[in-house]
Each structure stands twice: as structure tokens, then as C-alpha cells.
Amino acid sequence: MTPTSIRPSLPPSKLPHVGTTIFSTMSALANEHGALNVAQGFPDLDPPLTLRDAVKKAIDDGVNQYSPMTGDPKLRLWISEMYKGEHGAIYDIDNEITIGAGASSVIFASIQALVHKGDEVIIVDPAYDLYAPAVHLAGGVIKRATLPLSPNKGEEEGAIDVSKIDELISDKTRLVIINAPHNPTGACFTRKSLDELSIILSGTNIFLLSDEVYGPIVHDGRPFLSAASHRELHSRTMVFGSFGKLLHATGWKIGWVAAPRFITKEIRKVHQYDVFSTGAPIQRGIANYLFTDQAKQHLSELGPIYEAKRDRLLAGIKDTDFIFTPAEGGYFQIIDYSILDKRSDIEVSREWTIKHGLATIPLSPFRDSGKSSALIERRVRICFAKDDNTIDETILKLCAIDAYYKSNRPLLDV
Ligand SMILES: Cc1ncc(COP(=O)(O)O)c(C=O)c1O
């Protein structure tokens, strides 16, 4: 046969609506224009020194070959003890906890394991951008439960409005995906919202995927309520955590899923042919670190450290025309600029990056394929997991943007 240089034509895309994520897009724009980047969600705090030493030691000790497919046993032990001690939830170390390449890989594996062609999956909108493509690849159909964007409605009211999920349940629903503390709004579960969810799901064949990667990062004295802690929900629920978030080490990509044995069995069938196992010395170093007193202290300080950063940011912009409700948990703050500018969030966040040197994340990509239907989103997300100098610089830039709008108001109010 004569060699040919004609490249093969691609079959139709399996994810036609998916492009580069907004996080990469905004970070690239920030780099191009030398803007301050509070867009992408990573801390600029370093992982604790003793943790870094523990990982280096694991490498030097020769922990350099594959870890078990299920994850390092000592790490699974810590996870199991943590759920028992903090949430009263029992997970068997061998059969109910699996370590993945970040929470992402096991979230993806769980969706592939449970969702069949035509199954409906309810996600809470706005939503982290991984869920919808994973459901599409599995052949599932997304139903979006749009939540009110003001997260702090008061403990009793329930920040995650579960009735919106209830409205979407049908006999085709296979899975409900929830996320708390929520990215991007910071909303947390209340006991009431979990109780309501358990009543809605009771007697159905619907599974619950609870993405809790911001776990103990909760503010203003509220407890971190894991869906794992709910006795009725437990048997249908997969809970996910991320050491990247807990240990300021997002680049290490070590996360987990804890789920009842019959669910875990199916998740592992996908996981073992997806990543199989991940970063053995990192897992061992994390495990050795987690059983120390320093780790206990680090984890107990996580919420307060981020809360102080949130408060610093919000105090700095309290006299501007930005509207905000303090995030209940996590390390993101939504700000609403609708008093200042009527244009869409994509347009405005690009302009702020290029003209005002501040890169944020527009909120609409967290909605339906970024299309936002009829709604024009006028909110952006700011990551406050940054050192205090970066937060102060963010405040200065936001105040300058506020002043710019005010001095140009007659021009912009058209
Ligand atoms: C809500 C949510 N879930 C999952 C992840 C992914 O976690 P990991 O980095 O452990 O894969 C992120 C990361 O930003 C997130 O915000």
C-alpha cells in the first residue's frame, strides 16, 4: 500500500459542547495580560513542611512502585477513622474506601459505573464542571436543579433547596449529584436539607453522589455535615474527599470515595481500568503525616484560616457597590456586580482581566453548558485561598474597578 498523508477524519465528538475549561481560559488570559489571578481554585499556601518531608521520606524509603488498586492501606485507615470519629459513619477499610487521582477520577469512575444510557441524573445548578461531561459520556441525561444563588438563607431554611431536586425526580432518575460546601457559592448542607433529601430518595433506586471536597472548610461556626453522617442516606450515598484541598496540595491529585460495599464493587471495576492506582509515595507520605499531632492541628485550623481570608476580602470591599453574601464554606466568594455593569459575566470578567488587571471566574460556565439560557449572569467567583498580600491586592483592584464604574456611570448606563 502507498503511504498517504491524509489524516483520518474524526467521528462525531462525544462531547461537542466541551471546550477548554473556563479555569484554564481565564488563567491563560491572566498570564497574557499580567493580571492578578484569583480565578482558578488553588491555594497559594504551601503544604505543611512535615507533610512535604513525609512524602520525600516515602520516596527515599522506596515506596515507589504501584500502590494497591484500592489505595494505601494506612491512608484508607485514616479515612475510615475520620468518618467514624467525625461523622459517626462506618466504612470498611478494604471494601468501602477507594483512593483515586484526586476526587475527580473517582467521581468520574462512579458516574461511569452507575449511569446507563438514558438514565437521568440531577445536578445542582450552578455546578462544578466535571459532572455534566461525565454523565454525557455515560449516556445519561442531565436535569438541572437551579438553586437560588444567595447561599445564606439561615440555618433553618436549608441552604441547598432540596425541593428543586424533588421537582425533577422521575422513574428514570438514577443519580442525584450534590456538592457542599458548594463550588462556586459556598453553600453548606443543613441537617434539615439532608433530612429532606433522605425523605425524597427514600424507597427509590436513586443513588446520591455527594462531592464534599471542601469538607471541613466551613465558616462562622457551622458544623461540617457530611451526607455520610445521615443514617438513611448512607446506604445509597458515595462521599468524596480531596487531600489536595485539605493539605494545600491540589497538584498532588490524591482524593477518595467512600461508599457501601455493593456500590464500591462497581466503582472499582471502572477505577481499576482508569487510573488503577495513583502516586504511591504521596499517598504514604500523606498517611504518615495524617496520624501526627501537627496534622490534627492543621486540619482544625483549616476553616478558621480561610474564614479570616474571606473576612479580610469582604471587609476590604464593604464600601463598594459589589453585592455579596459571605460564603458559608469553601474558599470561593461570589460577588454580584449588577449595580455597576449590566453586561454578561463573560464579557465583564474578560474586560476586568485585560483592562483592570484582575482575573476572576464568570459564573455562567457553571450553568447549562455555559449557555445560561435566558439568564444573563452578573456574578463572578473569586478564590480567596491566597496569601494576605494577594488578598489586599485583590481588594485594591476591586475598589479601583468600583471607582472606575462610578466615575464612568453615565457612559455605562446605556
Ligand atoms: C467541587 C469540586 N469537586 C471536585 C474537585 C476536584 O478535586 P481534585 O482536585 O481532588 O480532583 C474540585 C476541584 O476544584 C471541586 O471544586
Ligand as a Chemical Component Dictionary entry (heavy atoms), coordinates in Angstrom:
data_LIG
# 
_chem_comp.id                   LIG 
_chem_comp.type                 NON-POLYMER 
_chem_comp.pdbx_formal_charge   0 
_chem_comp.three_letter_code    LIG 
# 
loop_
_chem_comp_atom.comp_id 
_chem_comp_atom.atom_id 
_chem_comp_atom.alt_atom_id 
_chem_comp_atom.type_symbol 
_chem_comp_atom.charge 
_chem_comp_atom.model_Cartn_x 
_chem_comp_atom.model_Cartn_y 
_chem_comp_atom.model_Cartn_z 
_chem_comp_atom.pdbx_ordinal 
LIG C1 C1 C 0 -16.498 20.790 43.681 1  
LIG C2 C2 C 0 -15.227 20.114 43.283 2  
LIG N1 N1 N 0 -15.209 18.780 43.161 3  
LIG C3 C3 C 0 -14.100 18.117 42.799 4  
LIG C4 C4 C 0 -12.925 18.787 42.550 5  
LIG C5 C5 C 0 -11.709 18.016 42.132 6  
LIG O1 O1 O 0 -10.919 17.668 43.228 7  
LIG P1 P1 P 0 -9.492  17.019 42.972 8  
LIG O2 O2 O 0 -8.531  18.112 42.674 9  
LIG O3 O3 O 0 -9.191  16.284 44.241 10 
LIG O4 O4 O 0 -9.638  16.083 41.817 11 
LIG C6 C6 C 0 -12.886 20.187 42.647 12 
LIG C7 C7 C 0 -11.651 20.926 42.357 13 
LIG O5 O5 O 0 -11.610 22.114 42.226 14 
LIG C8 C8 C 0 -14.072 20.866 43.040 15 
LIG O6 O6 O 0 -14.111 22.200 43.157 16 
# 
loop_
_chem_comp_bond.comp_id 
_chem_comp_bond.atom_id_1 
_chem_comp_bond.atom_id_2 
_chem_comp_bond.value_order 
_chem_comp_bond.pdbx_ordinal 
LIG C1 C2 SING 1  
LIG C2 N1 SING 2  
LIG C2 C8 DOUB 3  
LIG N1 C3 DOUB 4  
LIG C3 C4 SING 5  
LIG C4 C5 SING 6  
LIG C4 C6 DOUB 7  
LIG C5 O1 SING 8  
LIG O1 P1 SING 9  
LIG P1 O2 DOUB 10 
LIG P1 O3 SING 11 
LIG P1 O4 SING 12 
LIG C6 C7 SING 13 
LIG C6 C8 SING 14 
LIG C7 O5 DOUB 15 
LIG C8 O6 SING 16 
# 
